[in-house]
Amino acid sequence: PISLLANGEVIFIGEGRLTTRPLVVFHEIFDKQGIKYNFGPEELPLTIDGRLRSGTFEVRGDISSQFITGLLYTLPKLEGQSEIVITTNLESKGYIDLTLDILKRFGIKIINENYKKIIVPGNQCYEAYDYRVEGDFSQIAFWLVAG
């Protein structure tokens, strides 16, 4: 979604399993917003051309929190208020909480209505904040086991 803040064509490419990850949630948003897009024999490469506008975004909560996270980072930069309506049970509340916490630290105001609706005022600016990113120990597990 962040790429939809700029005008112009953007092409996403990938390899391996990344090319087959379902992007239907974004296709539905593109269709509703009149954003031009096309994709190859699989989901990638994906070409998009258009600009995201504020509004109501209906997203399933049982597919992947990454779709919601992408919108949460993007919607504050749009003109006008937006809403994310979560249409099913949210399975990854922890990841949404992490995203909301980070956005708050960087000065973004968001109203979470019990994970059913998330209201995002527009025209916001990210503020500088010192933040230390913790290590991702899950990635070292392979090397530790091999050792």
C-alpha positions in Angstrom: 0.0 0.0 0.0 2.8 2.5 0.7 3.7 2.4 -3.0 0.3 3.8 -3.7 1.1 7.1 -2.1 3.0 8.1 -5.2 1.7 8.6 -8.7 3.1 6.4 -11.4 3.6 2.8 -12.3 5.2 0.4 -9.8 6.3 -3.1 -10.5 6.8 -5.8 -7.8 8.8 -8.8 -8.6 9.8 -11.8 -6.5 11.1 -15.3 -6.5 10.2 -18.7 -5.0 7.1 -18.9 -2.9 6.8 -15.1 -2.8 5.4 -15.2 -6.3 2.4 -17.4 -5.2 1.3 -15.6 -2.0 -2.3 -14.6 -2.5 -2.9 -10.9 -3.0 -6.7 -11.0 -3.5 -7.2 -8.6 -0.6 -5.2 -6.0 -2.5 -6.9 -6.8 -5.9 -10.3 -6.0 -4.2 -9.0 -2.7 -2.9 -7.5 -1.9 -6.4 -10.9 -2.7 -8.0 -12.9 -0.5 -5.6 -10.4 2.4 -5.9 -10.0 2.2 -9.7 -6.3 1.4 -9.4 -5.0 -0.2 -12.6 -3.1 -3.5 -12.0 -2.1 -6.7 -13.7 -0.1 -9.7 -12.7 1.7 -12.6 -14.4 0.8 -16.2 -14.4 1.1 -16.1 -10.6 0.7 -13.2 -8.2 4.1 -11.7 -9.2 5.2 -9.8 -11.1 2.5 -7.3 -10.1 2.2 -4.0 -11.8 0.1 -1.2 -10.3 -0.7 2.3 -11.5 -2.8 4.6 -9.4 -3.0 6.4 -6.1 -4.7 5.2 -3.0 -7.6 7.4 -1.7 -9.0 7.6 1.8 -12.1 5.6 2.5 -13.4 2.4 4.1 -11.3 -0.7 3.6 -12.9 -4.1 4.4 -10.3 -6.7 5.2 -10.6 -10.2 6.4 -8.8 -10.8 9.7 -8.2 -14.5 9.2 -5.9 -14.4 6.2 -2.8 -12.4 7.1 -2.3 -9.4 9.4 0.2 -8.1 6.8 -2.6 -6.6 4.7 -3.9 -4.6 7.7 -0.4 -3.6 8.7 0.3 -2.2 5.2 -2.8 -0.1 5.3 -2.0 1.1 8.9 1.3 2.5 7.7 -0.2 4.1 4.6 -3.6 5.5 5.6 -2.2 8.2 7.9 -0.5 9.9 4.9 -3.7 10.2 2.9 -6.0 13.2 2.8 -9.1 12.5 4.8 -10.0 9.9 7.4 -10.1 6.2 6.6 -11.5 3.1 8.3 -10.3 -0.5 8.3 -13.3 -2.7 8.9 -12.1 -6.2 9.9 -14.8 -8.6 8.5 -13.8 -11.8 10.3 -12.2 -12.8 13.6 -8.7 -11.3 13.8 -6.2 -14.1 14.2 -3.0 -12.1 14.6 -3.9 -9.5 17.2 -0.3 -9.5 18.5 1.1 -8.3 15.2 -1.6 -5.6 14.9 -0.8 -4.5 18.5 2.9 -4.4 17.6 2.1 -2.2 14.6 -0.2 0.1 16.5 2.4 0.5 19.2 5.2 1.4 16.7 2.9 3.9 14.9 2.0 5.6 18.2 5.7 5.9 19.1 6.3 7.7 15.7 3.4 10.1 16.4 0.6 8.5 14.4 -2.9 8.6 16.0 -5.2 5.7 15.4 -8.4 4.7 17.1 -8.9 0.9 17.6 -12.5 0.0 18.1 -12.0 -3.5 19.6 -10.3 -4.9 16.5 -13.6 -4.6 14.6 -13.0 -1.2 13.1 -9.8 0.9 13.1 -10.2 4.6 12.4 -7.2 6.3 10.9 -7.2 10.1 10.6 -5.5 11.4 7.5 -3.0 14.2 6.9 -0.6 12.9 9.6 3.1 13.2 9.7 5.5 10.6 11.1 7.7 12.0 13.8 11.3 11.0 14.5 11.8 8.6 17.3 14.9 6.7 18.6 14.0 3.0 18.5 16.3 0.0 18.8 15.1 -3.0 16.7 15.5 -6.3 18.6 17.3 -9.2 17.0 15.3 -11.9 15.2 16.5 -15.0 17.0 14.1 -17.2 15.0 16.5 -16.9 12.0 19.5 -18.1 14.0 17.8 -21.3 15.1 18.8 -23.1 11.8 22.5 -22.3 12.4 22.3 -23.3 16.1 20.8 -26.6 15.2 23.4 -27.2 12.5 26.1 -26.4 15.0 
